[in-house]
Amino acid sequence: MLTLGCPDTVGIVARISGFLQDVGGWITEAAYHSDPDSGWFFTRQAVRADSVAVSLDELRARFAAEVADSLGEGTQWALTDSAAPKRVVLLVSKESHCLGDLLARAYRKELPAEIVGVVSNHRDLEDLTARFGVPFRHVPFEPGADKAPSFAMLREVVDGFAPDVVVLARFMQILPDELCRHWGERVINIHHSFLPSFIGARPYHQAYKRGVKLIGATCHYVTADLDAGPIIEQDVTRIDHGDSVADMVRQGRDIETLVLARGLRWHLEDRVLVYGSRTVVFN
């Protein structure tokens, strides 16, 4: 899988396709986006691995020397083996809907990944996790206590699983800046609100007080700015004046599971390219 973002100019597609032709690459899927506001070009191309005679490391070295190094300052690209499943760690608290949905999808082989661990600040979901044979780790966060030691332990436990992706599947703790920087663009969150509306805690209660007619959920990358990371996926459902907060929470859970599953899948399939505070999603 080839993904690339670079300053837009004439001939980029020809250079990439020419390179792939030279190495025998059989392109099975290709997507492009030229952004007029930023002046950047983005592409994602799937290539049959058995059509390329060289190793992945050699392919990367050749692509860097023959194509990427001449595409302009700031060019970002990646060549990955999509046959190698990515390693996912889920962070949870007490809410079970997102955890149960992702565990079930992984069990049914519907996610191109392996869920290698579940880490929680409570033990409520330990039994659910055990049913799917996934390791569970408890990192306590004592109410009113300094959270720094807990976050240090969290980092150690999560890093011990060597994850490619860390998913906040309703983990009701705000990651400190240090952890956001450490894990970088490997952290995905599901927020039970159609961001940027109703950020922070209890968004359904905020929405109820405002009398909104649409509620939704947002899957986004985690940054040091609370609930302000680049958005991967969003969806909404309609409600009316007769719906209580409990009704909104129930309907919102359905949206949250779908949005998180879509966003995570697209990330795992290298369909999301980040630039600044925005994303290109080749879905």
Salt bridges, closest charged atoms under 4 A:
GLU29 OE2 - ARG44 NH1 3.07
GLU29 OE2 - ARG271 NH1 2.85
ASP35 OD1 - HIS33 NE2 3.80
ASP50 OD2 - ARG48 NH2 3.00
ASP57 OD1 - ARG60 NH1 3.40
GLU66 OE2 - ARG62 NE 2.96
GLU95 OE1 - HIS97 ND1 3.53
GLU95 OE1 - ARG253 NE 3.51
ASP101 OD2 - ARG105 NE 2.69
GLU110 OE1 - ARG105 NH1 3.96
GLU110 OE2 - ARG108 NE 2.87
GLU126 OE1 - ARG123 NH1 3.20
ASP159 OD2 - ARG155 NE 3.81
ASP159 OD2 - HIS182 NE2 2.79
GLU178 OE2 - ARG155 NH1 1.99
ASP227 OD2 - HIS191 NE2 3.06
GLU233 OE2 - ARG262 NH1 2.82
ASP235 OD2 - ARG262 NH1 3.15
ASP247 OD1 - ARG250 NH2 3.56
GLU256 OE1 - HIS97 NE2 2.66
GLU256 OE1 - ARG170 NH1 2.93
GLU269 OE2 - ARG265 NH1 2.67
GLU269 OE1 - ARG271 NE 2.76
ASP270 OD2 - LYS86 NZ 3.46
